[in-house]
Amino acid sequence: MASPLSPRRTSVTPASVLVVVLLISANAAEASQGDKEPIYRDCLKTCVQSNCTGARLRWYQTVQPHYMALTGWTCRDDCRYECMWTTVGLYQAEGYQIPQFHGKWPFARFLCFEEPASALASLLNGLACLLMMLRYRSTVPRQSPMFHTINAFSLVSLNAWFWSTVFHTRETFLTEKMDYFCATAVILYSIYLCCVRTLGLKHPVVSSIVGVVLILVFTSHVSYLTFVSFDYSYNMTANISFGMVNLLWWLFWCWSNRRTLPYWWKCVLVVLLLHGLVLLELLDFPPLLWILDAHALWHLSTIPVHVLFYSFLIEDSLYLLNTEKMGVKVD
């Protein structure tokens, strides 16, 4: 967590502490945003002026670790990080609740990882997805009707977890957008996967039409957020809506086939877990040890769900293959 910046030049005086105390007393809502604090802003201004211009900037670039430079950390970013902890220290000294900075809790940086626990959890999710995809490919013959659709779903999921790992490693304008957009792609492709399994095997035209509609929905969604307004509330509402369609469609199909498919409960458990575990986000507490927060817990909790979901997909794909060979009507 060490920074090549020179020692902090913002002095902690009784007057500075008083500003924090008065601000907290006057408006608790604004005080929850640490980057709005005068102390933080003064610290940042002083740090940038002292370390990020001229010879000091050249010295910074010389001593900055290569992995920090490669992941896009700048002198100003390091100043923001240092001043964040200066402000957090003042809050703790006065016994007040930890504030957020730029919409996020303060996290202890590890090497170049901005949110170490969430980055690790995303990486583990991606690894679990990769291993289960390889298990699916080695277990299910390519002749199974759902093989290619599930394989494509796996690649879409892997791409989403890759960008989630990148985003939690280093948040930038690009990585944030890619994380959000790829997560939406997974939800929409899950709807397509459900459509192919429930309708497309008997009516391929239906799944083709739904697929085109979903592509148009995704394109419109991304275009609006990119070219009109990156509205977090809209993005959340849209994804919740897509998720509810996915949830209800899978549940309806599972319940309709509970007497013929002995493994139906796995699919039910997966969709209920995926939607239920999102509630962990509501905890929203300052990170334990400055590393583990509610978002990281959510990502960690979804790792075993991949195993259960692919267990369902493998059994269902083998069932479809066997029924196709026997000429039995697929439900």
N, C-alpha and C positions, 0 to 999 in steps of 0.2 A: 504494500500500500504506500510505500515511500514514493515521493514525487521529487523530480529534479529541480523543482522550484526552490528559490531561496526561502529562508524562514519567513513565516507569515508576518506581514508588516502592519496588520491591523491591530492596534492596541486594544486591550480589554480594560476599559476604564469604568468607574462607577457610573458615569454618565451614560456609557453605552448600555450597561445592564439596565439602567433606569428606562431607556428608550424601549427595550424589550418588554419590561414590566408594564409600562404605560400602554404599549400597543396591545398587549394581551388583555389588559383590563378593558380597554376601549372597544375592541372588536375581536372576539375570539375566532370568528369565522375567517377573517383575513389573516390572523396569526397562524392558522393552520397551513398557510402557504409560506414556507420559509424564505423563498426567493423574493418575496415582497418586502422583507424586513430591511430597514435602512442599514442595519449593521452588515447584512449579507451584501447589499448593493455597494456599500462603501468599501467593503473588503475586496469585492470582485474588481471594482474600478482601480483600487490601489495595486492589487496584484497584477492585473493586466498591464498597467502603466509601468510597473517596476520590472516585470519579467518577460513580457511578450513583445518587446520592441527592440530594434537595434542589436547591439552586441549581446544583450541578455537573451534575446530570442535565439540568436545563433548559438549561444552556449547551451540553451535548453535543447535545441535540435541536435546538438552534438552528443549530449549525455542521455537523451531520451532513449529507452530500450527500443530495439527494433520491433518487437511484437506490439508495442504501444503505437508506434508510428504506422505500422501496417494495418492496424485496426482503426485508424483514424483519430486517435486521441491528439488533441492540439494543446498548445500552451493555455489558451483560454479555458479549455475543458478541465485542465488540471487546476486552474484557479477556481473554477466553479466547485470542483470537488473539495479543495482545501477550505474554501470559505463556507461551504455547507457544514463541514465539521466544526468550524469556528462557531457558527450560529447554533448548531446542535449543542455544543458545549455550554453555551450561555443559557440555553433553555434548561438543560439538565442541572446546571448550577443553581438556578432559581426554582427548581422543582416543578417546572411546567411540562406539559405533554409535548412529545417530539413532533415537530412540524414536518410537513411534506415540502419537497422542493421540485418545482416544475411538474407538479402532478404526481410525484412519486415519493415513496418513503426513502430516507437515506440508507444506502447500502454500502457495506465495506467492500471496496474494490479488491479483487484478487487477480494479480497480473493484469490482463487486459479485460477481464470479465466484469462488466458493470453490475450484473445481478447474478452472482455465482451459482446460487441454489437453483434458480429458475433455468439458467443456461444448462446446468448439469441435468436437471429433470427433463428438459426438452431433448437433450442429447440421448438420455436413456429411453425416452419414449420412441425416438427415432430408431434406436438400436433394437428395441423390442419389436417394432414394426418390421424392420428389416429381417430379423431372425424368423419371425412368424411368416413373412412373405416367402422366404426361402424354404421354410418347412411346408408351406402350402404348395409351392412349385414342385417339391420333391415327392409329395404325397398324392397330389391330385393330377391325373393325366390331362394333357392339353385338350383332349376330346370332350371334357366335361363342358356342358353348355355355358356355365358361368365363369370358366377359367379366365378368359381374356378380360372380361369386365372387372373381375376381382383383382386381376393383376394390375390393371390400370388404376383401380382404386388405391392399391398399395403404393403405387408410384406417386399419386397425388398426395397421399398421406405423408410419405417420406419427404416430399418437397416441402410440405407445410411444417414438419418438425425441424427440417434443416433451417428454414427461415426463422422459426421460433428460437432456435439456438443462437442464430446470428443476431437476432433482435435483442435478446437478453444479454448477449455478449457486449454489444455496442449499439445503443439506440441512436439512430439517425433518421432523417426524413425518409430515406429509401427503405431502410430495414423495418421501420414501423409499418409502412404501407405494405411491404411484402408479407410481413407477419399477418396483418389483418386480412389481406386479399386471399392469401393461401389458405387461411383458416376457413374463410367463406367458401372457397372452392371445395374443401373437404366435405362440408355440410351439404352443398348442392350435389356433389357427386354421390354422396351417400343416398340422397333422394333418388338419383338416377339408378344406383345399384338396387335399391328397393323396387323401383319401377320395373327394371329388367327381370328381377326375380319373381315378382308377383303378377306382372302382366305381359312383359316382353317375350317370354319364352313361348307363349301361345299366340301373342299378337305383336310381332316385331315392329309393325308400323306405329303402334301406340308408344313404345319405348323410344322410337326414333323421333317422334313428334315431341315427346316430353324432353328428350335430350336437347333438341333445338331450342325449345322454350327456356330450358335451364341455362343454356349458353347465352341466350339473349338477356336473361335476368342477370347473370354474372357480369356480362359486358356493360349493361346499363348501370349496375351497382358500382362497378369499378370506375366507370366514366364519370358518374356523378361525384364520387368521392375525390377523384383526381382533378377534374376540370371545373367543377361547380363549387363544392364546399366539402371539406373533410369534416363531416358532422359526426362526432362520436356517438351522440344519442341516436341518430338515424342508423348508423352502422350497427349499434347494439340491437335496436328494434328489428332491423332487417334480419340479423342473424338469429335472434330469438324466434322470429316468425318462420324462417327456414327450418330451424331446429324442431319446432312444434309439428310442422308438416312431416318431417322425417320420423319423429317419435310416434305420432299417431298412426302413420301409414304402416310402420313396422309392427306396432302393437296389434293393430287390426288384423294384419296378415298372420301373425303368430297365433293369435287367439283363434282364428278361423281354421288353423291347421294343427291345433294342439292334439287332436286325436290321431293324426296320421304321421306327425313328425315328432319322435320322442325327444329330440334335442331342441325343441322350440323354446324351451325355458332359457336356454343360453342367450338367444337373441333378445328376449325380453329383459333379462338381467343386464345385458350390455347397454341397451338403450336407456334403461332406467338409471343405471350407474352413471353413464356419461352425462345425462341431464341433471341428475341429483348431485353429483360431485361439484358441479359448477357453483352450488350454493356455498362452497368453501370460500369463494371470493367475497362473500358478504361479511366474513370475519374481519377483514381489512385492519390488521393490527400492525404496529411498528415491528420490523423484522427482529426476530430473536437472534441475539448475537450479531445483529446488523446484517444477517444473511438470509434467514429463513422467514418468509412471509406467507400470507394466505395464498398468493398466486403460485408460489413454489410448491406449497402443499397440494394445491389442485393438480398441478402437473405431475407431481410424484404419485398421487393417488390413481392416475389414469394408466400408469405403466402396466399393471396386471390385467387391465381390461382388454388390451391388445391380445393377450394370450387366449382369453375366453372368447373373444369375437372370432379369431381365426380358427379356434376349435369348432365353433358353429359353422363357419364358412367351409371348412374341410369336410365335416360330416354332411353338410347340405350338398356340396358339390359332388361328393361320392354317391349320395342318394340320387341326385339327378342323373348321373352317369349310368347307374345301375337301372333305374327306371326307363331310361332311354333305350338301353340295350334290350330290355324285356318288352319294350313297346307299351309300357304302362303310361296312362295319362298323368301328366305332371300337374300338381295343384299349385 
